[in-house]
Amino acid sequence: MFHNEGYALFIGVNDYRVFDRSTGNAAGTSDLEGSVNDVVTFWHACVRMGMRPENLRVVTSPRADLARLPGATAANLGEATEKGVREALGWLADKVAGGRAGLMTYSGHGAHTREKGLLLCPSDVSGAGFERAIAFAELRTLLGNAENLTVVLDCCHGNGAAADARGRRPLTLVGAAPPGALRDDDLRIGARVLAACKPGEVTQQATFGGCPQGAFTWAIGAVIEQWTAVEDDGCVYLTLSYGELVRRTRLVLGALDLEGTPQVVGEPGVERLAVLQTGSRPEETSHTPDAERQVGQLDGGMKNYRIYTLKAIRSQDPTNPIVLAQVLVTGNYPPAKYKAQTEYYWVSNSVPSDAQSIQVTAVDGGSLPSGSYNLSWGQITPWIGDRMPQQGSTNFIYAGTSGAPTFGLNWGLTYDASSSKWTGSIRWYDTTGANLFGGIKASHINYTATNNTAPPAGLTYKAEKTWT
């Protein structure tokens, strides 16, 4: 587990009913759907990089659901009113003073006036003059000299407030483009600023994998998962430069015809710095994704978790199958106590001697595994939407005691979309003559997902079953 001394503040505003009432619009006209989801995305990313929950703050409207924020308590949460945002900014400024690494994200509407310049819009922004909005010039003052603070802005500030032909709304409360005088250097808030678009452009929210989000936030999340996190004396950063992050997010958004030109603004040479590093001397980064990847993956379904159950069908009592294993695959917002985008396995102690076939069932949601099996572990395996597992993939899973492998599971999956059925075979290996997995206590778990992998030395082929 990383030891990360960084601090972060996440701001997300969906609720703009105060603004609608003040301008004579129907309640909900200006509301957004994905800003609070953006906050959840960044929370999970920071927790995975080792930031302690007590070092994170969330201000949202409506109030965020604690169940979606692993490790959070009520003390982490606040309301995204002007008062709540200003207080949270003061907290962050105090924590990142002296050079500590920090992150601030904002998802919601932007705006501008000629007098105040570019603006962030809290939930109680009001009127045509955007009372209670927070000007970028004020943000610079509130955040002070935060030399290692990264700011992510998923908003725009004008040039269109109507939805496009696909119904995707720009993240602005102003229809007119900011005048040129407001575009020069106005985005320089922290030392490193990642903006969804240039002033005068628009950015949008859309639905990804059934979840509304800011398109920029979604693209950032998709990109950063593909690079490795590195720990250096309490500082955790990515082997990904700010310049490469911006380039990749542009490619992702452009491929989906989403608006906006992401950019990075900051100190000279900011493009070469590693994401979330401290100091101004660039850490080593990679131009290509270098995070470990799984060859195969299981589909997490559409309800944020899916449970796969493997049962042995017995010749003596075919109507009462025996549960061999269950796999819980989580989505972005899993049940309490489980990590997002993770596979959890529960494996039985034994296989009945009269097993004729293996039945695999998959249920979205449903009853969680009871934990009554003798082995469980989690393996982080990113997946996207309702993507199916790789056809015919073979995954080898084995445990070891004193460094030596003691048992293994090798399975192949094929899914027939026309019949909605799984077919394939499963093979067991172990080093004992007893029942499969019988009484073995593993000191460590290794998980590989390489096609056609041979079992580690010392494991003996025990059985092969088929399932339909």
C-alpha positions, 0 to 999 in steps of 0.5 A: 500500500502506498504511503501518500502524504498528499491532500485533495479537495473535490468540488461537484455541483449538480444542483442549480435550482437557486440560479434557475429561480433567480433568472425565471427558469423552471427549476432544474433547467440548469441542473447537471447529472454528472458532477457528483459522479466526477467527485467519486471518480477522483476520490477513488483515484486518490485512494488507490494512490494511497491518499488517506481518507482523512486527507480528502474533502468533498463539497457537493450539491446534492450531498455525496453518498458516503457509501460511494466513497470508501473510507469517508465519514461525515467529516469529509463531506460538505455542501457546495455553496459559496460558503462551503466552497470557500471554507474548503479552499481555505482548508486545502490552502492550509494543508498544501502550504510549505510544498505538500502535494495537493489536488483540487478538482471542480466539476460544474458550471462556469461563467464569466463577467467583464468585471470579475473575469472567469468564474466558478459557480457554486450551488447558490450562484444567483442572477444575471450577474452571477452573485456568489460566484467565485472569480478565478482571481479570488481563487489564486488569492485563496489558494496562496503559494501552493507550489505543488498543487494541481487544479483540474477544471471540468467546466467551461465559461461561455460560448453556448448554454444550449445542448448539442444535437445529442443532448449533451449540455455545455458546462456553462451558464453563459451563452456568450463567449468571454472577451479576449481580455479574459482569456489571457493568463486567467486559468493560472490558479495553481502551479499546474492547471488541467482545463477541459477546454480553452476559454471561449470553447465548451466542454460537456457531460455525457454518459459512459458505461451507464454513468453520467460524467464530465467528459473531461473527467471520464477521459482523465480517469481512463488515461491515468489508469494506464500508467504506473503509480510510483512512491518516493518518500511519501509522495506518490506520482504517476509515470505520466507527464502532464503534457502526455495526459493532455495529449491522450485526453484530447485523443479520447475526447476527439474520437467520441466527437466531444467538445473542448481542447484540454490544456495544461497551464502552469510554470514553464516546463509544466508539460514535462512534469510527472502528474502529481509530483512535487518539485520542479525537476521532472521525474522520469515518465513514460510516453506509452502506458506502462501499468500492468494489464490483465489479458482477460477480464470479467464483465461487472454488469450494469448494477455496479457489481455482478456475481459469477457462481461456479457449481459442480453438477453431480451425477448422484444428485444433479438437482443439488449442485455444489458451489465451487467458487464465486467471483464478485466483480465490482463496478465504479460504485461497489457495495460497502467494504469492496473496492471499485473495479476489482474481482474477488474470488471465493474458492471451496475446499473440495470438489465432489468426486462425482462432479460431471460438469460445471455450471456458471451463472452470472447475476447483476446485483443479488446476494453478496458471497457469505465469505464461508469459503476458505480462500478469498482475494481481490485483484484490480482489473479495470473494465469498461462498461458492459464489455464481455470477457475476452473470448476463449481466454485462459487465466491461471490462478495459484497460491503458494506456501513458503514461495512454492505454488500449491494449487491452481485453477486454469479456465477457458471462457467462451460466450455465445451472444446468440444463446447467452450461454457460456461454454468452456472447460476448467482444469484443477492442479495441486501438489497433494493427493487429497481433495482439491484445495483441501486444507491448504492455507496460502501465504500469498496469491499470484494471479496471471491472465496469460493465454495458454499459460503452462502451470507452474512447476510442481503442480500436478494435473488433477481434473478437467470439467466442462460447463454449459 
